[in-house]
Amino acid sequence: MWNFNKLLNIKGYQITKYYVTKQDVLIFLKSRRKTAVCQKCLRRSCILHDYSKFQQNKHGKVLGRFVILCFRRRRFYCSYCSQVFSETSSLLPLRQRATYEHKKAVILNLADRSFSSGKKEFGVSYNTQVRYLKELLKNKILSFVKEERENTSFSLGIDEVSFSGHKMLTTVANLTKRRLKGVLLSRNKTELKQLLIGLSPGIKKLIKEVSIDMCELYLRTVKETLPQVNVVVDKFHVIKDGNSRIDEQRRLLQELYHRYRGIPKVLWLKNQEHLTLKETRLLKELLKQYPELSLYYQTKERLREMYKSLTKEEAERKLKLIIISLKSTDDGELITWGNTLSYWKEHILNYFNHKTTNAYLEGMHNKMKLIKRISFGFKNKEVFIHKVMLSVLLSTIVIPQF
């Protein structure tokens, strides 16, 4: 029986009998201890008052069958404080009918499956699974306790991810240690501001720089709450902005010149060194045919070349030349692009201080999209955030917690 106790992780109890049915394994337990600790005065009592009714508690599954633990809680009388109290159990809290092992099995199932699979596998409703999730991750989302304990400087990453349609959520991460700290319920300045203001003075001192995309909202919020911190514009978003401008111009020309045959999109967005010989020849022909696109494409490639600079001074010289060439044209869109680069110039060049990027956050966004597909979408933002954080904190919190 002792090995069976270890298999089921039942400590402090003795198995008296069991019954096996087609679906369940009913195991009757008896406590090994003859005393219990009073919750009021924290002293042990050996005066048995009475027994409660037999209660059945879910304990996960073994070999395809549900394990049901059956035992009676004893009630003791404390002679020190003259109170009658129920003994506590190491298997489950008071007034609950699911053990920690059962919750662990349900949560681990949720890590890479949908809520409907949890209902089929364990017979646990959607609302109960959500309750287990919130109970587990309470005070773990947007917590910087670990950073405060380590007391080492780090870079903070702020980006956005799509929840559904045009609804965007703000994601926050420790880029240095590659840790997703949490997801905000909206892309709202007030919510982000409350988070940054709420950081302890010790954490604010540890943040050496903040990486963002080309978003005025994020820039103003960081400047207001963390004025001493350098702001870095992620290079991925700078190049992405250039690609979107090229694509917009391509579609305009396509509507103007080609009503039946479009201009290939992939050639303009692909890196020059990754083009095949055939694609290079086709691109040269298109540049001759559509000279309006030439400067757009050259600017994007010059920006990519600027990021390969060895020093910040070299990058600054290259960026100045790019801005001058854009502003000297008579194309309104190119002038606007030049003004945008000029406005974000300082923060673009801050990249060369520590070569910080939001690459980790972009990878996490792909993982979040996968979680949405596995779960067949979400209607509740809070549930989505908890499901995302479960997959991130699985090895560090979920397993040690139980």
C-alpha positions, 0 to 999 in steps of 0.5 A: 500500500505504501507504493500506492500512496507514493503513486497517488501522492497521498501523504499522511494518510493510510488506505483502508479499502478501495473499489474499482468500477468501469470509470472510477477508483474509489479509495478510502483513507484514514489519517495517520496522525491522532492529533490536529492543529487548532487554527485559532491558537496554533496548538495541537489537540488530541481531544477528538470531538466527532467525525464529519460525513464522508466526502468524495474528492476528485484526485485526477486520473490513473490508467484512464479512470477517475480517482475519488478519495473518500475520507471523513474530516475529524473535529477536535476540541481545543482545551486552550481556547475552548473551540471545536475545529476541523482538521486541515488536510494536506490534500485539499483546502477546506470546503473544496472537493478537488485535491491539488493533484486534480487541479494540477492535472487540469491545469497541465492539460490546459497548457497546450489544449482547449477548455473543451478538451479539459471538459471531456478529459476531466469532466470539469466545466469551463468556469471551473477551469477558469477559476483554477487558472485565476487561483494559480496565477493570482499576483503572478501577472505583471509582477516584478518580484523576481527582478527586484530579488535579482537586483540587476538592470534590464531592458523593458519591452512594450509592444502590442498584440491583436486580440480580435479584429481591431482590438489590441492588447499591450504586452510587457516583457523583461527583454534581458532575461526573456520573460513575459511579465504580462498583458494589459487588458487594452492598448490604453495610455491610462492603463500603461501609465498606471502600471509604470507608475505602480512600479517600485522605486527599486524596479524603476532604477533597474530599468536601463531602457525601454524598447517600443514600436513607432507609437506616440502613445507609448513614447509619451507614457514612458517619458512621463513615468520614466523620464530618466530612461532611454527609449529605443525604437525597435528596428523591426518596426522601422523596417516594417514601416518602410515595407508598408509604405512601399506596399501602399505605393505599389497598390496605388500604381497597380490601380493606376497602370495595371487593372488586370495584372498586378505588380508582384508584392514579394519582390519589394518586401524581400531583402535584396541579398535573399533575391534569386537571380531571376527575381533580381532581373525582374526587380530591375525591369520593374524599377525601370518601368515604375521609377516612382517605386525606386526611391521607396525601395532604395530607402528601405535598403539604406535603412537596413544598411544603416542598422549594420553600422559598427558605431552610433556615429556612423549610423547617425551620418547614414540616417541624416543622408536618408532623411535629406534625400527623402525631404528633397523630393517632390513626393508628399509621401516620401516627405512624410516618411522623412519627417517621421524618421526625423521625429524618431531619429534620436530613439532609432539611434538609441538602438546602437547603445545596447542593440536592444530589440523586441524580437523576444516579444514578437516571438511571444506574439506568435505563440499567443496566436497559436494559443488562440488557434488551439483554444478556438478563439477567446471572448474574454480578454482576462481568460486569454491573458491567463491562458498565455501566462500559464504557458509562459510560467508553466515550468517556473510556477505551476509545477512547483506550486503543486 
